[in-house]
Amino acid sequence: SSILSNVEALSKGLLYWRSFSHWLGGMGVLVFLLAVAPGDGQGKGFTMHLLRAESPGPNVGKLVPKMRKTAAILYIIYIVMTVINVIFLLCGGMSLFEALCTAFGTAGTGGFGLKNDSLASYSPYIQNVTTVFMFLFGINFGCYYLLLLRQFRGVFKDEELRVYIGVVIAAIVIIVLNIRSLYGTLEETIRHAAFQVSSIITTTGFATTDFDLWPSLSKTVLLALMVIGACAGSTGGGIKVARVLLLFKSLRRNISQTLNPRKVMVVRNNGKAVSESVLDNANAYLAAYVVIMLVIIGITSLFSSGDEQSDSDSLI
C-alpha cells in the first residue's frame, strides 16, 4: 500500500480499504477485540498484556477497573475524535469519501492520501485542520479521559504532554526561521512547518510540500522528531516522548550518583516514583531500537550503493 506511486488510478474501494485498515490498526486490533468481545471474567491478566501490546509506552494502566471498559472508552474517544475531524474536513469543501479517508489517515497516523501529492493540492484550511488533528492524535488518550472527568489539573501537570507540546513548538520555530526565505509569506511558512512537524512527530506521513528541498537543519530536526515520536498511549509511532523523558531522567540520576555515590535518587514521573523495572524496560527498548535501526541502515546502504553503481554505469 505504501509503495504505490499513482494512487489516483486506484478504485475508491481500494482507497477506502487501505485507509480504513490503518484507521483500525491505529488504536489496535487487540484493543478493538477487548472492547467488543464479551467479558466472562476469565483471563484478566492476559487482557492486561494485550492492552500493553497495543498501547506502546513505558507504563500502561487501566482507566477504569475493568479492562473491557477501558478498551471501550479508548475506542469511543478515538471514534468521536475521528467523526469531529470528518466534520471539520466537510466544512472545508471535501466530499464525504475524501473526508473519511483523510480522517482515517490522520486518526490512525498512517498517512495514506488520495492524491499523488498527498495534501499539497488541498486548501490551506484543510491543511491546517489536518495539522491540528495529527497533533491531537499524538497525545496520550488518557489525557482526554481526564478531560472528560474534568480533572484539568492532572492534564496540565502531565510531564509528557508538556514536553510533547514544547518539542512541537520549538521545532516549528526553528524550521520557520530556517525556511523563511523559501516561501512568499510568513503564513505559508508557518503552515508548512507546522504541518510537517505534526506529520513527522506522529509518524503520519502526510505532506504539503517537498521538505527534501529544505535546508539541512530543518531536515535534521524532522529526523529527530521521527525518532522521538508522539506520546505513549497515542496512535503515533516512534520511541515515544515518555520513554525519552525517562531516559533523560535516568541519565541525570546516573550522572548525579557518579558524582555523589552516597546520594540516593528516585526517578519520578508526574510526581510518582518510577520502578526500576520500568526504567530497565525503557533502556532495553532504546538499545533494541538503536540496534535494529543500525542493521536496517546497513542493509539499505548496500542496496543504495548498488543502485548508484548501476546509474553511473548507465551514464558511462
NORJO-V516882 format. One line per field, one symbol per residue. phi: phi as a letter, one per 40 degrees, with the letter a starting at -180 (. if undefined). psi: psi as a letter, one per 20 degrees, with the letter a starting at -180 (. if undefined). burial: b if it has 9 or more other C-alpha atoms within 8 Angstrom, else e. Layout:
phi = ???
psi = ???
burial = ???
//
This chain:
phi = .cbccbccccccccccccccccccccchcccccccbcccbgbgccccccccccbbcicabbccbdccccccccdccccccccccccccccccgcccccccccccccccfcgcccbccgbccccdccccccdccccccccdcccccccccgcccccccccccccdcccccccccccdccbdccbcbcccccccccccccccccfchcabacccccccccccccccccccgcccgbccbgcgdccccccccccccccccccbdccbbbcbbfgbcccccccccccccccccccccccccccccccccccccccccccc
psi = hijphmhiiqrhghggghghhighighphhhghhhiqppjiqkghhhhhghhhimprhpprqhrhpghhggggghggggghgghggghhhhjjqrhgggggghghggilhjoriqhkdjhirqhggggghgghgghiiqpihhhhhhhjkmhhhghiogggggggggggggggggghhjhiiqhrhghghggghghghgghjkgiqqirniiirrhgghgghgghhggaaqqjairbahphgggghghhhghghgghhhnhippqppqpkiqppqhhgggggghggghggggghggggghhghghgghghghghh.
burial = eeeeeebeeeeeeebbebbbebbbbbbbbbbbebbeeeeeeeeeeebbebbbebbbbbebeeeeeebbbbbbbbbebbeebbeebbbbbbebebeeebbbbbbbbbbbbbbbbbebebbeeeeeebbbbbbbbbbebbbbbebbbbbeeebeeebeebebbbbbeeebeebbebbbebbbeebeeeebbbbbbbbbbbbbbbbbbbbbeeeeebeeebbebbbebbbbbbbbbbbbbbbbbbbbbbbebbeebeebbeeeeeeeeebebeeeebeeebbebbbeebeebeeeeeeeeeeeeeeeeeeeeeeeeeee
//
